[in-house]
Each structure stands twice: as structure tokens, then as C-alpha cells.
């Protein structure tokens, strides 16, 4: 029968011996684990580079897109009277805007002048029948008022609940218990003018006769009073008369929206200019994206002599090559047809260490000639030398990130090295485990043999002792 605890038979500390031999077998793990840590750092750094190359591509794409240069800003010399906004379709220009009339919506109410019928009380039944409301050239809409549902509040609710009327109704209390009905066109301008025709109901059950005709407003029956006529907005732009049913003019000047708020006593100057603030921000965003990538590459490939610490990609040919290529691209010359041929001509220059800076004085001068500045970034000539810098840098960055791109390949290579390292660690652990199992079997067999010999030795010793006693 085999012993259950290795070492009891031999008297050796077998567990300790096996543990030490297993530790020796695992000795290569230390180097592999250190390498694994370094590889993970490399992978993280390459992932950061990928992200920053993508950000650089996005920033360059904004500069390479013609749309990014078509932005405009619009200002008004009197925002109380005229406010303005512009889109990419607007042209840089100055407009003189004079507002002579604002667009207004037609509004009706029961008359309150001397000689008019007294206003009804809130509970009074005005009448029943049918109201036919017609707005402009639209189809007329009928609103049926049932007998017993003819208070002004009920009539207003019925009008508001009817689809397609084009008129809103409300009830106003005058403070003495009397009420008035207010009808107002939903749309401003002459196209929103409306009429109200009335057909009195018959055969009602209430004792009060129907007087729904009090609400009519049509040719030959102007029972309601018009307190605001429908009118269009009237203005002149650079001396040219314009008219609109709304106070917002969107189709008068291409790419420009004018909001009329007051009649003017003197013309309002509206100025449309290139949106240089957005152009400047796009340039600054591009520089920030480039500098972030440049810093990562510099730190990753550097060696700190003071701390004797190397960056995770120190000596890596791919990273060093990428940094050299980027710096070369930033200093390149393009034949775009622009008066500017290099980034430095408009204020972007490289400093010691490769970081880019933007010279505000040069940029201000360049923004005075936006068309040529745009060409430097957006021109498409079909080759690196004739394409604008926005397109060149975007294409270069995108190429790095393709399936066969330099950065993508680097990430793949590091990941494969990590996978091999993991497999090597598994092999070491497997060898150590197999060694432990083999040693345990060997020492177990030794223990069994030693136990048997010990038992035999004890038996012989006992027999010798017994013989000696018998002889004496």
C-alpha cells in the first residue's frame, strides 16, 4: 500500500525539493513577464498613435474641404430693428435695409363702439348654426355650432378643435362679466386674411333665437370689427423694394436670413463677411492634433539619459520613420496655384522638437486673401505636389490607418508578439507542471521502497535481538 504523504518513507522534505525544482523550471517566466509588460505598453502607445493619427486626419479634412472655407458671418448695425444670420451660400457684401412695415396677422373681435350690441355674458347663448371660415386662397372650412352649445367659450373651443381652420379663437373677459370673442389668423401677411360667413340654425329647442350672425365678417355682413388688418412686411434692400407675408426674409438674398422686428427711421447696415474665426479655429485644431501626435512619437522613441529610461518605442524604425515623414510633409512645397506655396508662408512653422506654431501676424495677413489661402489647403490637382495641404495630410494619415497601413501593421506586429509571449509563458508553466507531476510520482515510489526497507530492517533487528536472548 503506497504512503499518502510524500517524504514520510524517506525522511526527506520532498515537498520543498519539488517546489524548488519547479521554481527553477519556471525561471524563464520572469524574462517573459517583463517582456509582456513592455509589449503591452508598446501596444497601448501604438493605440494612442492610431487615435491621434485619426484625429489629425479629421482636422486636416476640415481644412481640405471647400465647405470649411465658405462659412460667413453677418452683423447688423441695429439689432433691435433687424437681426441677421448667414449660411455658406452667402456672399461677402454690405446691404442697406430699411423697414417700412412689419407683417401682421388679421384680427377680429365683437365691436364695442357706441351703438353696437352689448357684449354677451359668459353664459349667454349667442346662437347656433354654421360658421364658414376661409383663409386667403385656401379651401373654406365649416365649423358647426350645435343648439345649446353657443356660448362664446364653446364657440371658441369648437373653432380651435376643427382641423385646417387657419384661425385661432380666444375669449376675453372685460372685467364686468361680459366676454368678447377674438379671432386671429395663424399666419401673418395678406395671404392669411380671412372671412367668416354665417348660416343661422333653425328648429332649435332653446327659447332664445339664434344670433350667430353677430360673428360674420364677409362682404355685406361685417358684424365683427377688424382691429388689425392683415399686412405684409415691406422693406427695401439696397433701394430695391421687397414684400413678404412674414417678418423673416429667407429668400430675398441668397444665404441670408433677415428678421424684421421694427420699422426703421434710418437704414440698417447688414454686413456679410468671411467667417475667419472658424477658419482660424480649424487651423488651431489642426496644429493641436499634429502636436499631440508629435509629442507622443517623441516621448515614445526618446531615451532619458538622466533616468536611464527608454521610451516604449525607442529604436523602433516604424515610429522614427513616421515622425520623419510627418515633419517632412509639414515643410513641403505645393504647387496649388496659390500665392502661398508652403505652410510657413501663412504662419505655420515647426519649432525645435517638431512642434508647430501659428504666427498670428502672418495669419492675419493671409486671411486678407482668403481665396489664395483656401487654395493652399483645398486645391485638388491629383498629385501630392499639386494637392492642397489639407488633402495631402488627410490622405497621408488615412493611408497609415488602412488595413495595410504602417501604423496598423505596427499594431498587428506588437499584438502578434504579445500572443507569442503568452504562448511561451504557457509552455513554461506546462513544463513546470509536468515536472512536478513526474517528481511526485518518482518520490512517491521512492517513499514506498524506503518504507518497505525500513520495515524489513526493523524486523531483522527484532529477530537478531530474539536470537541473542535465546543463545544466552
C-alpha positions in Angstrom: 0.0 0.0 0.0 1.5 3.4 -1.1 2.1 6.0 1.6 -0.1 9.1 1.4 2.3 11.8 2.3 5.5 12.1 0.1 8.7 12.1 2.2 7.4 10.1 5.2 9.1 7.0 4.0 12.4 8.6 3.0 12.6 11.2 5.7 13.3 13.9 3.0 11.5 17.3 2.7 10.2 16.2 -0.6 7.6 19.0 -0.9 10.3 21.6 -0.6 12.6 19.8 -3.0 9.8 19.6 -5.7 8.8 23.2 -5.1 12.4 24.5 -5.6 12.9 22.4 -8.7 9.6 23.7 -10.1 10.7 27.2 -9.4 13.9 26.6 -11.3 11.9 25.3 -14.2 9.8 28.5 -14.2 12.8 30.8 -14.1 12.3 31.8 -17.8 8.9 33.3 -16.8 10.5 36.4 -15.3 12.0 37.5 -18.5 8.8 36.6 -20.4 6.6 38.5 -18.0 8.9 41.6 -18.1 8.7 41.4 -21.9 5.0 41.1 -21.8 4.7 44.3 -19.7 6.8 46.1 -22.2 4.8 44.8 -25.1 1.5 45.9 -23.5 3.0 49.3 -23.1 4.0 49.3 -26.7 0.5 48.3 -27.8 -1.0 51.0 -25.7 1.3 53.6 -27.2 0.6 52.4 -30.7 -3.1 52.5 -30.0 -2.7 56.1 -28.8 -0.8 56.9 -32.0 -3.6 55.4 -34.1 -6.1 57.6 -32.3 -4.0 60.7 -32.8 -3.4 59.9 -36.5 -7.2 59.6 -36.9 -7.7 63.0 -35.1 -5.1 64.5 -37.4 -6.9 63.2 -40.4 -10.2 64.7 -39.2 -8.6 68.1 -38.6 -6.9 68.0 -42.0 -10.2 67.0 -43.7 -11.8 70.2 -42.4 -9.1 72.3 -43.9 -9.2 70.3 -47.1 -13.0 70.6 -47.6 -14.2 73.6 -49.7 -17.2 73.8 -47.4 -15.0 74.6 -44.5 -14.0 77.8 -46.2 -17.4 79.0 -47.3 -18.7 80.0 -43.8 -19.8 83.6 -43.4 -20.8 85.8 -40.5 -23.4 88.5 -40.7 -23.8 91.5 -38.4 -26.5 94.2 -38.1 -25.9 97.9 -37.1 -29.3 97.9 -35.4 -30.3 94.5 -33.9 -33.4 96.0 -32.3 -34.8 96.5 -35.8 -33.1 93.8 -38.0 -31.3 90.7 -37.0 -29.4 88.6 -39.5 -27.8 85.2 -39.9 -26.0 83.7 -42.8 -25.2 80.3 -44.3 -22.4 79.0 -46.6 -24.3 80.3 -49.6 -24.0 83.9 -48.7 -21.6 86.2 -50.4 -19.4 88.8 -48.6 -21.2 92.1 -49.1 -22.9 95.0 -47.3 -26.7 95.6 -47.6 -28.7 98.7 -46.6 -32.0 97.6 -45.1 -35.0 100.0 -44.5 -38.2 98.6 -42.9 -41.3 100.5 -43.7 -43.9 98.0 -42.5 -44.0 94.8 -40.5 -46.1 91.7 -41.4 -49.1 91.4 -39.2 -51.9 88.8 -38.8 -55.6 89.8 -39.3 -57.5 90.0 -36.0 -61.3 90.4 -35.4 -63.4 90.9 -32.3 -67.0 91.8 -31.4 -67.4 95.6 -31.7 -67.6 97.7 -28.5 -68.2 101.1 -30.1 -71.2 103.2 -29.2 -74.3 101.9 -30.9 -73.0 98.3 -31.1 -74.8 95.4 -29.5 -73.8 94.8 -25.9 -71.3 92.1 -25.3 -72.8 88.8 -24.1 -72.3 87.4 -20.6 -70.1 84.3 -20.3 -73.2 82.0 -20.0 -75.3 83.7 -22.8 -76.1 81.6 -25.8 -75.1 83.6 -28.8 -76.6 81.2 -31.3 -76.2 78.1 -33.4 -75.7 77.1 -37.0 -72.6 77.0 -39.2 -69.5 79.2 -39.5 -67.6 79.1 -42.8 -64.1 80.4 -42.4 -62.0 81.0 -45.4 -58.3 82.0 -45.2 -56.8 83.5 -48.3 -57.0 81.2 -51.3 -57.3 78.1 -49.2 -60.5 76.0 -49.1 -63.2 77.2 -46.8 -63.7 75.2 -43.6 -67.1 74.7 -41.9 -67.4 74.8 -38.1 -70.8 73.6 -36.8 -72.2 75.1 -33.7 -74.9 72.9 -32.1 -78.0 74.3 -30.4 -77.3 74.9 -26.7 -73.5 75.0 -27.3 -73.3 78.6 -28.4 -71.6 80.5 -25.6 -68.5 82.3 -26.8 -66.3 79.9 -24.9 -68.0 76.9 -26.5 -67.7 78.5 -30.0 -64.0 79.3 -29.5 -63.3 75.7 -28.3 -65.2 74.4 -31.4 -63.1 76.6 -33.8 -59.8 75.6 -32.2 -60.7 71.9 -32.3 -61.5 72.0 -36.1 -58.6 70.9 -38.3 -57.4 73.2 -41.0 -59.2 76.3 -40.0 -56.2 78.6 -40.1 -57.6 80.8 -37.4 -57.3 80.7 -33.6 -60.1 81.8 -31.2 -59.9 83.0 -27.7 -62.3 84.6 -25.2 -61.6 87.9 -23.4 -63.4 89.0 -20.2 -63.8 92.7 -19.8 -64.0 92.7 -16.0 -67.7 93.4 -15.8 -68.9 89.9 -16.5 -69.1 90.5 -20.3 -67.0 88.5 -22.7 -65.7 89.1 -26.2 -64.5 86.6 -28.9 -61.1 87.3 -30.5 -60.3 85.6 -33.9 -56.8 85.8 -35.2 -55.2 84.4 -38.3 -52.5 81.8 -37.6 -50.3 83.3 -40.4 -49.1 86.9 -40.8 -49.4 88.7 -44.1 -52.1 89.3 -46.7 -52.2 85.6 -47.6 -53.5 85.0 -44.1 -56.5 87.3 -44.4 -59.8 85.5 -43.6 -63.6 85.9 -43.8 -66.3 84.4 -41.6 -69.7 83.6 -43.3 -72.6 82.6 -41.0 -75.6 80.3 -41.7 -78.1 80.6 -38.9 -79.5 77.4 -37.5 -83.2 76.7 -37.4 -85.5 74.5 -35.4 -83.6 74.9 -32.2 -85.1 73.8 -28.9 -83.9 76.8 -26.9 -86.2 79.7 -26.4 -83.5 82.2 -27.3 -83.4 82.9 -31.1 -80.1 82.3 -32.8 -78.0 85.4 -33.4 -74.8 83.6 -34.7 -74.7 86.2 -37.4 -73.0 88.6 -34.9 -69.8 86.6 -35.7 -69.9 87.2 -39.5 -67.2 89.1 -41.3 -67.7 88.9 -45.1 -68.8 91.1 -47.9 -72.1 92.7 -47.0 -72.0 91.5 -43.4 -69.2 93.0 -41.4 -70.7 92.3 -38.0 -67.4 91.7 -36.3 -64.8 94.5 -36.1 -61.4 94.3 -37.6 -58.9 95.6 -35.0 -55.9 94.5 -37.1 -55.8 94.2 -40.9 -53.6 91.5 -42.5 -50.5 93.1 -43.9 -47.2 92.1 -45.5 -43.8 93.2 -44.3 -42.5 96.0 -46.6 -38.8 96.9 -46.8 -36.1 98.0 -49.2 -32.7 96.3 -49.6 -30.1 98.5 -51.3 -33.0 100.5 -52.6 -34.9 97.6 -54.0 -38.4 97.1 -52.6 -39.3 93.7 -51.2 -42.6 92.4 -49.7 -43.1 89.3 -47.6 -46.0 87.7 -45.7 -43.6 87.0 -42.8 -41.2 89.1 -40.9 -38.5 86.6 -41.6 -37.0 87.0 -45.1 -35.2 83.9 -46.2 -35.4 84.0 -50.0 -34.5 87.6 -50.7 -30.7 87.5 -50.5 -29.1 84.1 -51.2 -27.7 82.5 -48.0 -29.0 85.3 -45.8 -31.9 85.3 -43.3 -33.2 88.7 -42.2 -35.6 89.0 -39.2 -37.5 92.3 -39.2 -38.5 93.5 -35.7 -39.1 97.2 -36.0 -40.0 99.9 -38.6 -36.8 101.8 -39.1 -36.2 105.6 -39.2 -32.9 105.2 -40.9 -31.4 102.3 -42.9 -29.7 99.4 -41.1 -26.4 98.3 -42.4 -26.1 94.5 -42.7 -22.6 93.2 -43.3 -21.7 89.7 -44.5 -18.1 88.7 -44.3 -15.9 85.5 -44.4 -16.0 83.6 -41.2 -12.4 84.0 -40.4 -12.9 83.0 -36.8 -13.9 79.4 -37.8 -11.0 79.2 -40.3 -8.6 80.2 -37.5 -10.1 77.7 -35.2 -9.8 74.9 -37.8 -6.1 75.8 -38.3 -5.6 75.8 -34.5 -7.3 72.4 -34.1 -5.1 71.0 -36.9 -1.9 72.3 -35.1 -3.1 70.9 -31.8 -3.8 67.5 -33.4 -0.4 67.4 -35.1 1.4 68.5 -31.9 -0.3 65.8 -29.8 0.9 63.2 -32.2 4.4 64.7 -32.4 4.7 64.7 -28.6 3.6 61.0 -28.4 6.1 59.9 -31.0 8.9 62.0 -29.4 8.3 60.6 -26.0 7.8 57.0 -27.2 11.1 57.0 -29.1 13.2 59.0 -26.6 15.9 57.9 -24.2 16.2 59.7 -20.9 19.9 59.7 -20.0 19.3 61.1 -16.6 17.0 58.3 -15.5 18.4 55.8 -18.0 14.9 55.1 -19.1 13.9 54.3 -22.7 10.6 55.1 -24.3 8.4 52.1 -25.2 9.3 52.5 -28.9 12.8 53.7 -28.5 14.8 52.5 -31.5 11.7 51.4 -33.4 12.2 52.1 -37.1 8.5 52.4 -37.8 7.9 55.2 -35.3 11.1 57.1 -36.1 10.2 56.8 -39.8 6.7 58.1 -39.2 7.9 61.1 -37.3 10.4 62.0 -40.1 7.7 61.6 -42.7 5.4 63.9 -40.8 8.0 66.6 -40.3 9.0 66.4 -44.0 5.3 66.8 -45.0 4.9 69.9 -42.9 7.9 71.6 -44.6 7.0 70.5 -48.1 6.1 72.8 -51.0 2.9 72.5 -53.0 2.1 73.8 -56.5 -1.6 74.6 -55.9 -1.8 77.8 -57.9 -2.0 79.8 -54.6 0.2 82.7 -53.9 1.2 80.7 -50.8 3.3 77.6 -51.5 4.3 76.5 -48.0 2.6 76.3 -44.6 5.3 78.7 -43.3 4.1 81.4 -45.8 0.8 81.7 -44.0 2.2 81.4 -40.5 2.6 77.6 -39.6 6.2 76.8 -38.7 8.0 74.0 -36.9 9.9 74.6 -33.8 12.8 72.7 -32.2 11.4 69.3 -31.4 9.0 69.4 -34.3 6.0 71.1 -32.7 4.1 73.5 -34.9 3.2 77.1 -34.0 0.9 79.6 -35.7 2.2 83.2 -36.3 -0.9 85.4 -35.7 0.6 88.3 -37.7 1.2 86.2 -40.8 -2.2 84.5 -40.4 -4.0 87.9 -40.3 -2.3 88.9 -43.5 -3.1 85.6 -45.1 -6.8 85.9 -44.1 -6.9 89.1 -46.1 -6.6 86.9 -49.1 -8.9 84.0 -48.2 -9.2 82.7 -51.7 -5.5 82.0 -52.1 -5.2 80.7 -48.5 -8.1 78.3 -49.3 -6.2 77.0 -52.4 -3.2 76.2 -50.2 -5.4 73.6 -48.4 -8.2 72.6 -50.7 -6.8 72.6 -54.2 -7.1 69.2 -56.0 -4.5 68.5 -58.6 -4.4 64.8 -58.5 -0.8 64.5 -57.1 0.9 65.2 -53.8 2.7 68.2 -55.3 -0.5 69.8 -56.7 -2.9 68.9 -53.9 -3.6 71.3 -51.1 -2.1 70.6 -47.7 -5.5 69.7 -46.2 -5.9 66.9 -48.8 -2.3 65.8 -48.7 -2.2 65.4 -44.9 -5.6 63.7 -44.8 -4.6 61.2 -47.4 -1.3 60.5 -45.7 -3.0 60.0 -42.3 -5.7 57.8 -43.8 -3.0 55.7 -45.5 -1.4 55.0 -42.2 -4.6 53.6 -40.8 -5.6 51.3 -43.7 -5.5 47.5 -43.3 -2.0 47.5 -44.9 -1.0 50.9 -43.4 2.2 51.5 -41.4 0.5 52.1 -38.1 -2.0 49.3 -38.5 0.8 46.9 -39.3 2.8 48.0 -36.3 -0.2 47.4 -34.0 -0.6 44.0 -35.6 3.1 43.1 -35.1 3.0 44.1 -31.4 -0.2 42.1 -30.9 1.4 39.0 -32.5 4.5 39.4 -30.2 2.1 39.5 -27.2 0.4 36.4 -28.5 3.7 34.6 -28.9 4.8 35.7 -25.4 1.6 34.4 -23.9 2.1 31.0 -25.7 5.7 30.9 -24.4 4.6 31.5 -20.8 2.0 28.8 -21.2 4.7 26.4 -22.4 6.9 27.2 -19.4 4.1 26.7 -16.9 3.1 23.4 -18.7 6.7 22.1 -18.4 6.8 23.0 -14.7 3.5 21.3 -14.1 4.6 18.2 -15.8 7.9 18.2 -13.9 6.1 18.5 -10.6 3.8 15.6 -11.5 6.8 13.4 -12.6 8.8 14.2 -9.4 5.9 13.5 -7.2 5.5 10.1 -8.8 9.2 9.4 -8.5 9.4 10.4 -4.9 6.2 8.6 -4.1 7.8 5.4 -5.5 11.0 6.1 -3.5 9.0 6.5 -0.3 7.2 3.2 -0.9 10.5 1.4 -1.4 12.1 3.1 1.6 9.2 2.3 3.8 9.4 -1.3 2.8 13.2 -1.5 3.5 12.7 0.3 6.8 10.1 -2.3 7.9 12.4 -5.1 6.8 15.3 -3.6 8.7 13.1 -3.3 11.9 12.0 -7.0 11.6 15.6 -8.3 11.1 16.8 -6.2 14.1 14.0 -7.7 16.2 14.9 -11.2 15.1 18.6 -10.7 15.9 17.7 -9.5 19.4 15.5 -12.5 20.0 18.3 -14.9 18.8 20.8 -13.2 21.1 18.5 -13.7 24.1 17.9 -17.4 23.2 21.7 -18.0 23.0 22.5 -16.5 26.4 
